[in-house]
Amino acid sequence: GKGKGSGPRGPVIKTAVNMILRKTAPVLAFTSARRVDGGTGAINVLLQG
């Protein structure tokens, strides 16, 4: 999710997932999902086929 209980550190899991996706070879792109698909608490990932 958005890490609402993370306090001043911000969203710990979302930040970690962002860093991991940037370093993962088959990941071509990723972005926060549309509101109807989960909003900023969800991520769309484009993988190399």
Secondary structure, 3 states (H helix, E strand, C coil): CCCCCCHHHCCHHHHHHHHHHHHCCCEEEEEECCHHHCHHHCEEEEECC
